[in-house]
Structures are given as structure tokens and as C-alpha cells.
């Protein structure tokens, strides 16, 4: 499984984009379209936050619930310095996680 994933990542890096053959769900298409449809580059793009796996919905091959997987990319611009922002990003991920957990709890309690 790891080797297969590694080969897929290497092919994407060679092409410079994620090909249609790797996009299997509408959620994935939505995430990648943020980059492709708006001309974002690695050095110049807005903040991107995308839930890829939800712990209450997604299961692995043995039907065990998967942990949440959230893609977060901070805003980058060639006109601004980006030093020392990783700590802020980590805090944001923790904050989003706690908000999301509370939201799920409130929805399931209703």
C-alpha cells in the first residue's frame, strides 16, 4: 500500500499536477480545483482548508473509523514575508479540530 502511494505521489510530482485518474470522489475534485481553476501556485495562493476524511464517516478496509484528515495550507504571497508562521498554522489546526469536534457533538446531541 505504501509503495503504491509513493509511486502515485512521484508521478504527480513529475507531471506538476494531480491527474484525473487519481481523483476518485467529488470531495477530492473540489479540493484540487481550488488550485487548478484559480491559477494558484506553490508560492502564491490564499488559505486552503479542506476536510478530506471525517472521523464520524470514513472507515478503513476493516470497517474501523478513520481519524479526521484536514488539509490546511496557509496563505502565501510573493509580496509578503512568511517567516515564523508554522506555529500559527499549528494553532489554527488545533483550533479547527476543537471547533469541529464541538460542532459534531452538538449536531449528534440534537
C-alpha positions in Angstrom: 0.0 0.0 0.0 2.8 2.4 0.9 4.8 1.7 -2.3 1.7 2.3 -4.4 1.0 5.6 -2.7 4.7 6.6 -3.1 4.6 5.9 -6.8 1.4 7.9 -7.2 2.9 10.9 -5.4 6.1 10.7 -7.5 4.0 10.6 -10.8 2.1 13.7 -9.6 5.3 15.5 -8.8 6.7 14.6 -12.3 3.6 16.0 -14.0 3.3 19.0 -11.8 -0.5 18.4 -11.2 -2.9 15.8 -10.0 -4.3 13.9 -13.0 -8.0 12.9 -13.3 -7.0 9.2 -12.9 -6.2 9.9 -9.2 -9.4 11.9 -8.4 -12.0 9.4 -7.3 -14.5 11.5 -5.4 -16.2 14.8 -5.8 -14.7 16.0 -2.5 -11.2 15.4 -3.9 -12.1 17.2 -7.1 -13.3 20.2 -5.1 -10.0 20.3 -3.1 -7.8 20.1 -6.2 -9.9 22.5 -8.2 -9.0 25.3 -5.8 -5.5 25.0 -7.2 -6.2 24.3 -10.8 -9.2 26.5 -11.5 -7.8 29.7 -10.0 -4.2 29.6 -11.1 -2.8 29.2 -7.7 0.9 28.4 -7.4 3.0 27.0 -4.6 4.3 30.5 -3.9 1.1 32.5 -4.4 -2.2 31.3 -3.1 -4.9 32.0 -0.5 -5.5 29.9 2.6 -6.9 26.5 1.8 -8.8 24.4 4.4 -10.4 21.1 3.2 -11.7 18.2 5.2 -10.6 15.1 3.4 -11.6 12.4 5.9 -14.2 12.8 8.7 -13.8 10.7 11.7 -17.5 10.1 12.1 -18.0 8.9 8.5 -14.9 7.4 6.9 -13.8 3.8 7.6 -10.7 1.8 6.7 -10.7 -1.5 4.9 -11.5 -3.3 8.2 -14.5 -1.0 8.9 -12.8 0.9 11.7 -13.4 4.6 11.8 -10.6 6.7 10.4 -9.3 9.8 12.2 -10.1 13.2 10.7 -7.8 14.3 8.0 -7.8 18.0 7.2 -5.6 19.7 4.6 -4.5 23.2 5.6 -2.3 25.4 3.6 -1.6 28.9 4.8 -1.9 31.9 2.5 1.3 32.7 0.6 2.2 35.8 -1.4 5.3 36.8 -3.2 4.9 40.3 -1.7 4.9 39.2 2.0 7.5 37.5 4.2 6.5 34.1 5.6 8.9 33.7 8.4 7.8 32.0 11.6 4.3 31.2 10.5 4.3 27.4 11.2 3.4 27.9 14.8 0.4 29.9 13.9 -0.7 27.2 11.5 -0.4 24.5 14.2 -2.5 26.6 16.5 -5.1 27.1 13.7 -5.2 23.3 13.1 -5.8 22.7 16.8 -8.5 25.3 17.0 -10.3 24.0 13.9 -10.1 20.5 15.4 -11.7 21.5 18.7 -14.4 23.6 16.9 -15.2 20.7 14.6 -15.4 18.2 17.4 -17.8 20.5 19.4 -19.9 21.0 16.2 -20.2 17.3 15.7 -21.1 16.8 19.3 -23.8 19.4 19.1 -25.2 18.0 15.9 -25.3 14.5 17.2 -27.0 15.6 20.5 -29.8 17.4 18.7 
